[in-house]
Amino acid sequence: MPLASAKGMLETAAKEGWAVGQFNINNLEWTKAVLLTANELKSPVILGVSEGAGKYMCGYKTVSAMASAMVESLNIKVPVVLHLDHGSYEAAKACISAGFSSIMFDGSHLPFDENIEKTKELVSICAEKGISLEAEVGSIGGEEDGVVGMGEVADPEECRKIAELGVTMLAAGIGNIHGKYPANWKGLDFSTLERIHAATGSIPLVLHGGTGIPADMIRKAIALGVSKINVNTECQLAFQAATRAYIESGKDLEGKGFDPRKLLAPGVAAIQQTVKDKMELFGSIGKA
């Protein structure tokens, strides 16, 4: 099965009141863990690739080839999207050339007119190639590959203008942040989300920073138009904890416990459990 655009799955999710999970990948083990879990649960899935992760994995062409080959080799039957996460204008074009099936152009840090101009150009390119496109209004809090946002709340009118350009999905800041949430986090701004949803109509909305948001807030966000939820840090923390436990228990010193395939196996299993828990929360199980 070839890599899919996110358009169809997100439109269905928006109509039916559930959300597709984007799980960021960092290497072969990460990709395999997410794909096998999605296939087992019959859930559509989005593989997110940040610019930093793309460089770490030897470039976008390598990532695209790996993902496509893995979908075929593992006999994955569910729709799989390979998506650039928080991409610059240059990275968006590079990923289009490399064979990604979905692109996020993050112009939220640019002057709004420039965000409009570059998004409009990418809408045209992606439409021609059948690639889905995510745009962003209002920086997401925390840090993502050097882009720092303070959790700004997006302007619904600006969201409307970006949505009308023909993007597939829209990420809008509603107080969410990347990484761990601090103890004094105020929570999601649902009144703003309601106004954004009203202003943008049926366009699927994206919630970044899915790690650490309470389940009741996730469910409410989905009810208010969120159809794609990004998860990254939570999988990293699960992998770290399981790998640490394996080493601290001395299992890496037993027999061939040092073999990377054995050393990384507990972390991979932890990622799979995290992905399963999120898919259950998002309501995507059995939707493929």
N, C-alpha and C positions, 0 to 999 in steps of 0.2 A: 504494500500500500504506500503510495507516495505521500510526502509531507502535505498537510492540509492547510488551507487558509482558516483563520479563526472566525470568519464572517458567519458561516452557517451555524456553527455550534453556539456562538454567542447570541445570535438572533433567537435561536430556539430557547436557550437558557433564559433570555430576557422575557419571552412570552410565557414560559412555564414556571418562572419563579425559582430558579436555582442558579448556580454559578459554576464556571469552569475554573479549576485551579491552574495557575502558572507556577511551576516549580523550577527555580533556577538550578542549572547544572554547573558543575565545576570540573568534572572529569568523566572517564568512561564508567566508573562504578556508579556515580551519581545518575548518569543518563540511564544506565541499565536498570537501576533500582526503581526509578520513576516509571519507565516504560513497562516493566513487568507488573508493577502494581496497578497501573491504569488498565492494562490488558486483563488482569485477573478480575478486576472490579467492573470491567466493561464501562469505563468512564473515558470520555474525551479528555485530552490533556494538552497543556502548553508547556514546552520546554523553554525556559527563559535563559538568555545568554547576555550577561552584561558585557560592556566593552572590556573590562578587566579580565573577566573569565575567558572571553574570546582570545585575548592575547595569551593568557596562560595556557590555553589549549592549542597553541600554535596557529592561531588565525581562524577567520570565519570559514574559509574553504575547508579546513580540517574538521571543524565542528559540524558543518553541513554534511560532509561526506560521512563522518562517523554516525551522525544521527540517522541519516538515510539508510546506511548499511545495517545499522542495528535494528531498525524497524523491520527490514527485510529478513535479517538473520534470525531474529527472535520471533518471527511470524506474528508481529503485532497487528491485531485486527481492528483496533480502535483508532479514531482520527487523532493524529499527532501533529501539533503545530510547532515549528521551530521559530522562535520569536526573539528579536533583538530587544533587550531591555534597556531603557534610558539611553537610547542612542543619539549621538550627535548627527548633524546633517551628513557629514562625511561618512560616518559609520553606517548610517542607514543605506546610503548608496552602495557601500562596500558589501553589505549583507544581501542586498538585492542581487548583486552580481554573483555572490557566493552561493546562492540557491536557498536562502532562508524563505520561509513561506509566510512570514509575518514580521512587521517592523514597528518598533516604537521610535518615533522622533520626539525627543524631549526638548522642546523649545521654550519651556516654561521660564527659564532664566534669561531669555532674550527679551528685548523690547517687543511688545505685543504685536506691532505691525510686522516685525521680522518673523515672529512665530507664525503669523498668518501666511506670509509670503512663502516661506519654506515649506510649511505644511501643505499649502495649496499645490505646490510643484510636486511634492511626494505623493499626494493623492492621485494625481494624473499618472505618474509612473507606476504606482502600485495597482491602479485600476487596470492599466494596460496588461500587466503581467499576472493578474489574478492573485495579488498578495494583499493581505489585510494590513491595515495601518492604524496604529494607536497614537494619539496626540495627547499632550498634557497641558493643563491650565492650572496655575497655582502650585508652587513647588511643594513636593512631599517632604516632610520633616526628616531629620537625620542625615546620613551621608551615604551616597551611592556613587562609587568610582570618582570621588573628589567633588561631586556636585552636592553642596550642602543646602538643605532646605530647613526652615524653622517651623514647618507645619502650617504654612499659610493657608488661609481659606480662600478658595477660588471664587471669582466673580461670576455669578450665573450668566450675566450678559456676555462676558467674554467666552464662556463655555458655549453659549448658543452660536456665537460667530464662528468658533472653531468647528462645531458639530455640522454647521451648514456647509462647510467646505467639502463634505463627503467622506470624512474619516470613518473607519469601521467601528472604532471604540474610543472612548474618551476617559482619560485619567484626570481627576479633579481633586485638588487638595481639600480635605474636610477635617483637618486636624490630625491626620494619620502620619506616622513617621516610619522610616526604615530602622531596622535593628531592634534592640531591646527597648521596651517602653519604660520611661522613668516612673518612679513612684508617684510623682505629682502630675502625671498626664491627665488632662481634663476629659479625655474621651472623644469620640467622633461627634462632629457637629451635624446632627441629623436635620436640623432646620435648613441648613445650607444645602445638604444633599437633596432634600425635598424640592428646593427652589431650582437646583441644577437639573434635576430630573424633569421638572415642569418646563424648564426653558429649552431642554434639548430633545424632548419628545421620546421616541422609542430607541434612541441610540444606546447600545450597551455601555454601562459605566464601569470603570475599573477602580478597584481598591488596592492601592499599594500598601506595603507594610503590614501584611496579614499576620505576621508573627506577633503573638501576645495580645491581640484584640480579643476581648471576651466573646464567648460563643453567642451570647444574646445580642451583642452589638453586630456581629457578623450576620446573624439571621435578619436583624432589622435592616441592615444595609442592603441585603439581597432583596428584601421586600420593597425597598425604595429605589430599585433600579440597578443595583450593582450586579453585574453578570460575569465578571472576571476578578479573581482575587489572587494576588501575588504572595508567594511564600518562599523565603530564602533562609533567613537567619535560623528559623526553627529547625530546619533540616540540618543546618550546620551544627547547631547545639546538640541535637540528638546524636549525630555522627561523632562529635567530639566526646560526649559522655560515654558512649558505648566503647569507643576505641580506648579511652583512658581506663575504663574498667577492665578491659581485656589485658592491657599491659600491666596495670597495677596488681592484677591477680597472678601475674607471672606466666600466663598462658603462652606468651611469645617465646618463652624459654623452654617450653615443653615440646620435644620432638621437633617437627618442622613448623612450629607455631610462628616462626619469624617470616614464613612465606607470605608475601604481600596478599595473596588471595585469602589466606587464613586471618592475617592481621587486620585486614579491612572488612572482613565478613560481618562482624558484629555491628560495625558502623553502617554498613549497607542495610542490614536488617532493621536498624533503628530508623533510617531514612524511609524505608518501606512502610513501617508502622506509622510514622508521622504523616506520610502522604495519604495513607488509608484513612487516618483519623480526619484529615482535612477534607478529603473527598466526601466522607460521610457527612461532615458538618455543612459542606457546600451544597449537598444534595445531587451530586453528579453521578453517583454510582448507578450503573444500569442504564445510563442515558446514551451510550454510544450505539 
